[in-house]
Amino acid sequence: MNKENIKNAKNFDELLDIKYGKIGSKKRDAFEEQIPLCLNFQS
């Protein structure tokens, strides 16, 4: 993760991919388990 990648992200999903990895990765799954259900748009 670097500032240039974050700067070039086009949407929130890309920011999450940069910080936590793609959907289905262990790090991303752990993050998504921690967020409130009202913010979990993957339903």
N, C-alpha and C positions, 0 to 999 in steps of 0.2 A: 504494500500500500504506500503510495506516495502522493504528494500534493498535486502533481500533474494529473494523475489518474482521477483524483477527486474533482479537480477543476474541470475536467473534460466529461464528467458524468452528465448524462442528459436527463436522468430522472432518478427518483428515489430508489427504484429497484437496482439500478446500476451502482448507486452508492452502497447499498447493502451487499451487492456482489463483491465490490472492492474491499469492503471492511470485513465481511464475514464469509465470503465464498459463495459459490453458486447454490441455488436451491437444492437441497438434498445432502449438502456437505455436513459433516459433524458439527463444525463451528456454527454454521448457519442454523441448523436445527436447534442447537443449544440456545442460540440467541432468540429464535422464534418462540421457544418454550417459555422464555422469560417475559415477553411482552404481553400486555393485557389483551384479552380476546377482542376488545373493541378496535384495536390497532392491527390485528392479524387479518390481513386481506387475502390470505391464501385459502380461505374456506370455500 
